[in-house]
C-alpha cells in the first residue's frame, strides 16, 4: 500500500515523469491495505505497469532507475540483493535485513523503520532531482556486486555453521 499510495500521489502532481513497475501481485494472505477508491485508482492508472509474477526479474531491474522496497521486516531480502547487484539504487525501510544491504546515502536511501508515504515521495523526488547522486548510488551498488553473489553468501553461511559445530 505504501508504494502504490506514494506513486498515486506523485502521479497527481507530475503524471508524465514517473512510471511504476510492480512485480508480483496480490494474494489472499497479504491484503493490499488499499481502500476501494485507492484500488480503483491503482487499477485505472496507466503509469503503473502490473508485471505480475515473473522469473525474469533481471529484465525489469535492467530498465529500472530506482528499486523501492519499504518492507517493515525481512530476513535477507533477495530482491534488494538482486537490485543492488544490477546497479539499481534502493529505497527501503531501516529494518533488519534491509539495512544490512543498503548503506544510507551510498547505494540507496534508508527511510525510517516505519516509513510514510511522505518519506517515500521525498526520497523518490530527491533522487529524481539529483541525477548525479543517483549515478553515484548506482556506481556504489555495482562496486559491491561481487560481495552480493549467491555463491559467496552460501560459502559464508557454511563457515558460520562450521564454526558453530566446532568444540
Backbone torsions as a table, in degrees:
resi	resn	phi	psi	omega
1	UNK	NA	-36.3	-179.6
2	UNK	-62.2	-44.7	-178.9
3	UNK	-62.5	-48.5	-177.5
4	UNK	-66.8	-44.1	179.4
5	UNK	-61.8	-44.4	178.8
6	UNK	-62.0	-43.8	-178.8
7	UNK	-65.3	-44.8	179.9
8	UNK	-60.5	-37.9	178.0
9	UNK	-67.2	-46.1	176.7
10	UNK	-59.7	-42.1	-177.0
11	UNK	-63.9	-31.2	177.9
12	UNK	-66.0	-41.1	-176.2
13	UNK	-85.8	-23.7	-174.7
14	UNK	-151.9	68.0	-169.7
15	UNK	-64.6	-23.6	-175.5
16	UNK	-94.6	-4.4	-174.1
17	UNK	-101.4	-4.5	-176.8
18	UNK	-133.3	142.3	171.1
19	UNK	-132.7	134.7	178.5
20	UNK	-110.2	127.2	173.6
21	UNK	-108.4	116.1	178.4
22	UNK	-99.4	120.9	176.7
23	UNK	-102.0	136.6	-174.6
24	UNK	99.4	-163.3	-179.2
25	UNK	-172.5	177.1	-179.0
26	UNK	-68.2	150.1	173.2
27	UNK	-139.8	165.4	-174.4
28	UNK	-71.1	-21.4	-178.3
29	UNK	-83.2	-41.1	-176.5
30	UNK	-107.6	99.9	179.2
31	UNK	-69.9	153.4	-177.9
32	UNK	-71.0	-29.1	-176.7
33	UNK	81.4	2.8	179.5
34	UNK	-85.2	150.5	172.8
35	UNK	-75.2	169.3	178.8
36	UNK	-60.6	-41.3	-179.6
37	UNK	-68.8	-38.1	176.1
38	UNK	-64.4	-39.6	178.6
39	UNK	-61.4	-44.4	177.8
40	UNK	-63.4	-43.6	179.9
41	UNK	-62.2	-43.1	177.4
42	UNK	-60.5	-48.3	-178.0
43	UNK	-66.3	-30.5	-178.5
44	UNK	-87.8	-9.0	-174.2
45	UNK	-77.9	118.2	179.7
46	UNK	-74.1	-16.3	179.8
47	UNK	-84.4	-0.8	176.9
48	UNK	-108.1	116.7	176.7
49	UNK	-94.6	119.4	-178.0
50	UNK	-97.4	91.2	-174.4
51	UNK	-72.5	-26.5	-177.5
52	UNK	76.2	-166.0	179.3
53	UNK	-78.7	138.8	-176.0
54	UNK	-150.6	152.2	172.6
55	UNK	-92.4	-6.3	-174.8
56	UNK	-106.6	50.4	-178.6
57	UNK	-59.1	-35.7	-178.1
58	UNK	-60.6	-31.0	177.0
59	UNK	-61.1	-48.0	-178.4
60	UNK	-69.0	-38.5	177.7
61	UNK	-65.5	-32.3	-178.3
62	UNK	-67.6	-19.2	179.1
63	UNK	-108.6	3.1	-177.5
64	UNK	-88.9	144.3	173.1
65	UNK	-92.2	-34.6	-175.7
66	UNK	-142.7	142.8	174.0
67	UNK	-108.2	124.3	-178.6
68	UNK	-111.2	121.2	-176.3
69	UNK	-145.9	79.3	-175.7
70	UNK	-84.6	46.8	-178.1
71	UNK	-68.9	137.4	-177.9
72	UNK	-84.1	-20.5	178.4
73	UNK	-153.6	130.2	-178.4
74	UNK	-144.8	157.4	169.1
75	UNK	-87.2	-93.1	173.9
76	UNK	-122.1	101.2	-174.0
77	UNK	-71.2	99.9	-179.3
78	UNK	-58.6	-35.4	-178.9
79	UNK	-62.8	-35.0	176.8
80	UNK	-70.8	-40.6	177.2
81	UNK	-58.3	-45.5	-180.0
82	UNK	-62.8	-44.2	-179.6
83	UNK	-62.5	-49.5	-179.1
84	UNK	-63.4	-39.5	178.7
85	UNK	-63.6	-24.9	177.3
86	UNK	-91.1	3.1	179.3
87	UNK	77.7	27.2	-179.9
88	UNK	-103.7	110.6	178.0
89	UNK	-57.1	147.3	-172.6
90	UNK	-121.4	136.8	170.8
91	UNK	-108.1	123.5	-176.0
92	UNK	-149.4	167.9	177.1
93	UNK	-73.8	152.2	176.1
94	UNK	-81.0	70.1	-178.2
95	UNK	-125.2	159.0	-178.7
96	UNK	-51.1	137.7	-178.4
97	UNK	90.7	-56.9	179.5
98	UNK	-65.7	-45.3	-178.8
99	UNK	-77.6	-4.9	171.9
100	UNK	-80.0	-20.3	-175.9
101	UNK	-107.6	-40.0	-178.0
102	UNK	-94.4	122.3	176.2
103	UNK	-99.6	114.7	-174.8
104	UNK	-53.5	130.6	179.0
105	UNK	65.0	18.8	175.0
106	UNK	-119.5	-56.5	179.2
107	UNK	-125.1	11.3	179.7
108	UNK	169.2	-164.2	-179.1
109	UNK	-128.5	128.5	172.8
110	UNK	-93.2	121.5	174.6
111	UNK	-81.3	-174.8	174.3
112	UNK	-68.3	172.2	-180.0
113	UNK	-66.8	-24.8	175.2
114	UNK	-128.0	80.3	-172.9
115	UNK	-65.7	153.7	177.7
116	UNK	-110.8	165.3	175.7
117	UNK	-57.8	-42.2	-179.0
118	UNK	-61.7	-41.6	177.7
119	UNK	-61.9	-42.7	-179.9
120	UNK	-63.6	-46.0	179.0
121	UNK	-60.6	-43.6	179.9
122	UNK	-60.7	-44.1	-179.3
123	UNK	-66.7	-44.7	178.9
124	UNK	-63.0	-44.1	-179.7
125	UNK	-64.6	-41.5	178.4
126	UNK	-57.7	-48.7	-178.4
127	UNK	-68.1	-35.9	178.0
128	UNK	-64.9	-39.1	-177.4
129	UNK	-84.1	-7.6	-178.2
130	UNK	-128.1	72.3	-175.9
131	UNK	-61.0	-27.9	177.9
132	UNK	-70.2	-36.0	175.8
133	UNK	-66.8	-44.1	178.4
134	UNK	-59.0	-43.5	178.7
135	UNK	-62.0	-43.0	178.5
136	UNK	-62.5	-43.5	178.1
137	UNK	-60.4	-41.6	178.6
138	UNK	-61.3	-47.0	179.8
139	UNK	-61.8	-42.7	179.0
140	UNK	-64.7	-38.3	178.2
141	UNK	-63.0	-44.3	-179.3
142	UNK	-66.2	-29.9	178.5
143	UNK	-62.0	-29.1	-178.7
144	UNK	-94.1	4.8	-173.6
145	UNK	-53.3	-46.7	-178.5
146	UNK	-62.3	-38.2	-178.6
147	UNK	-71.2	-11.1	180.0
148	UNK	-99.0	6.9	-176.5
149	UNK	-68.1	146.6	179.7
150	UNK	-61.4	-41.4	-179.3
151	UNK	-60.7	-43.3	178.8
152	UNK	-65.3	-40.4	178.5
153	UNK	-61.0	-46.5	179.7
154	UNK	-62.7	-43.2	178.7
155	UNK	-58.8	-44.1	179.4
156	UNK	-65.0	-39.5	179.5
157	UNK	-65.6	-40.4	177.2
158	UNK	-61.8	-41.9	177.4
159	UNK	-60.6	-43.9	179.9
160	UNK	-59.4	-50.1	-178.5
161	UNK	-69.0	-34.6	176.6
162	UNK	-63.0	-42.3	179.8
163	UNK	-69.4	-31.5	177.1
164	UNK	-68.7	-32.5	-177.0
165	UNK	-78.3	-16.1	-179.7
166	UNK	-73.9	140.8	-179.9
167	UNK	-70.2	NA	NA
